[in-house]
Amino acid sequence: MDLRPKEILTQNDITKGLRIVIWDGLTAEAMTAFTGGAFLIAMALLLGANNIEIGILAALPMFTNIFQLISIWLVSKYHNRRAVAVYCAFLARIPLFLIGCMVWWSPDSPVQLLLFFLFFHYLFGSIAGPSWNSWMKDMVPEAMLGKYFSRRSKYTQILNVVLSIILALILDYVQKNQQQYELKTYSIFFILAGIIGIIGGIILSNAPEPQSYLTNADILSLFKRPLKNINFRHLLVFNSAWVFALNIATPFFTVFMMKGLGLPISYIIILSIISQLFSILTLNMWGTFSDRYSNKSIIAINAPLYILCIIAWCFVGIYSHHFANIGLLVIIHAFSGISTAGINLSLTNIGLKLAPKKDAIVYLSVKNIITAVFSSLGPLMGGLLADFFAQRSLSISAQWTSPTASKLVRIVALHEWNFLFLIGALLALLSLNFLGRINEVGEVQKNAVRRIMRTSIKNNLRDYFLIGDIISIHEQLSAIVRTQRKHFSDPGKDDLPKEGL
């Protein structure tokens, strides 16, 4: 296996590399489909995981990103990003195979053993990540970053949808007819994921790498370099605040549906598929807009929409009507798919864009390490809050009484997980105030982007009014907050609020 980089990549090398990286993404997505999301949480719950352990499970992939400094050290020592990415990819996939074998031979295995193996899975994946990101930054032409990765994401999500449907049908059959084999079914999923992941590592090893040389400065000085960049520091502040807020709530959506609503795994998988389908339908649009205008504008449009989706989770389960809850969940997942497609793509691209080419691996690693700390704190805080609110609830109702009838309407009913959703949404809304401080190269004025996107969406999706409201919702909320603050600080004046984000 020749993993040596080339001094210069030809056009044929680049074309070959772009094709291989798509296949690498497909194998990685297949591995994730077998072991991630609802399947992993469902298996952990079967092994007896509590709220704190679910929080640790969600925190592991973020927490292990702090070890990305090892990736910087390896690349600075050997100047071979492909070797680091490929070898660590192999080491990351072996624990999945071992987890499958463990659950197969010992269904009573403690959940702590699952967390132990997953730690090494995420550890080596985190070390591989910065090398892979820096490698891709040099291999993929900058002018097509958004379009290429949106197309790659589209293919991987289509595969995820197909696999999720098949796996959900298999699990549904096992739960109804052979429930005693449910854990063994999950063990087979993990064994297959490990095998597919190893094949993906072999595929990735064939992608070419342009030679790069990282400065020989010590790790500490390299770590400080991105922190001295004011603009990149603003990105770190926003990204850290955003992921901390979201991760208080999002890891517990699946737990809430399983334990709070009692939904079968097949329902949860179908809902996730709905989210992915809407994500697939809008990825090309977000990729085109991010290349043509700015990633910051894409985030400013999608973030308020996603926050509304989190708030909407507080109203799921208020009433006992099953179909009403399912209908609300479908709406939430649809709009979550649309918004997260734009947010995730733009956060990745803006990090690549703001990182200097010479020190890309350093900048991207520091970004991942710092956001990892806050990402891992989020679910841990969520687990503690879930236990705290387990014996507490808040209910707000309205009652109508007349001579002929009496009607009680429940407006809000918060308990355990619902509290997490509301807290996470409020913190996410506050984090958006940091987005405006970021300066993005090639950034287009927000008003111009808004007009162009409204016109484009009106012509292509016939959704003018809805998107128009979504685009300006954060600005409207910010204006209201500033107006109220102005009144309290200077009641005699009635100044107009300044323009928001």
C-alpha positions, 0 to 999 in steps of 0.5 A: 500500500503506497501512501506517499504524497505527490508533489503536484496533482494532475487533473486526472489525479484530482478527478480520480481523487474526487470519485474515490472520496465519494466512495469513501463517504458511502462506506463511512455512511453505511457504517454509520447507518448500521451503528449510529443514531437510533440504533446505537441508543436503542442498543444502549437502552437494551443494555440498561443505560440511564440518562447520564450514560446516554449523555456520555454516549452522546458526548464521546464523539465530541470529547475525543476530538480533543485528541486531534492534537495528535493528528497535528503532531503526526502530520508535522513529523511525517508530512503524510496526511493520507497515511495518518487518515488511512491507518487511523481509519482502520484502527477506528473501525476495529472496535465496532467489530469487537462490540458486535462480537461482545454483544453476540457472545455476552448479551448481558455485557455492561453498558460501560464496556460498550462505552469503552470500545466506543471511546477508541472508535471515536478516538482514532476517528478524531485523529483521522479527521484533521488529516482528512480535512486538510487533505481534502482542502488541498485536493478539492478545488476551492471554487467547488467546495460547496457544490462537491460536498453537497453532492457527496452528502446527497449520495451518502444520505440517499444510501443512509435512507435506503439502509435505514428502511431495510434495517428498520424493517428487519428490526421491526420483524425481530421485535414482533416475532423473535424479540429474544434475538433483538440484541443479537440483531444489533450485534450483527449490525456492528460486525457488518459495520466494522467490515464495511468500515475496513473496506472503506479504509482500503478505498480511501488509501487509493485517493491521491494526496498533494504534498504539504509541509507543516511548520516544525513549531512545537504543538503549543505554539501551533495551537495558539496560532489560530487563537491569535486570528481575531476572525477565526476566534469569532468563528470559534466562539459562535460554533462553541456556543451553538454546539453546546446549546444544541447538544443539551437537547438533541441527543435526547430526542430519540430517548424521548420518542422511545421512553416518553412516547413509546414509539417503536424503532421503525417509527423513529427510523422513518422519521429520521428518513423524512428528515434526511429526504428533506435534507437531500432535496435542499443540499444542492440549493444550499451548496450553490448558495454557499459557493455563490454568496456566503456560508454565514448567510446560509447559517443566519437563515437556517439556524432560527428555523432549527431553533423553532424545530427544537421548541416544537418538541416541547409540544409533542405529547401534550395531547393523547391523540397519537396521530396528532403527535405523529403529524407534529413529529413529521413536520419537525423532522422535515424542517429539521432536515432542511435547516441542518443541511444548510447549517452543517454544510456551511459550518464545514465550509466556513471553517475550510474557508477561513483556515489559511492553506498553509496551516489548514490542519492546525486551524481545523484541528483547533476548531474541532478541539475547542468545539469538542469541549463544548459539544461534550459538555452539552449532553453531559449537562443534558443528562444531569438536567434530565435527572433533575427534572425527572421529578418536576413538571410545569403545566399551563392550561386554559379553561373555558366554562359556560352554562352548557360546557366546560373545556380544559385546554393544555397549552404547555406541559414540560417534564424531564426531556421537554425542559431540556428542549426548551433550555437548549433552544433558548441558549441556541437563540442567544448564540446567534448573536455571535454569528454577526462578528464573523467576517467571511471572504466574498461575503455578500450583503445580507439584504441582497442575499435575502432578495436573491434567495427569496426570488430563487425559492419562489421560482423553484419551490413556490415557498416564498412567504414561508421562507421569507418569514424564516429568513427574517425571524431572528432579526425580528426577535433581536429587534424586539429584545433590543427595543425592550432593553432600550425602553428599560434603560431610557424610558423617555426615548423611543429610538428605532432598534439597529439592524440585527444579524 
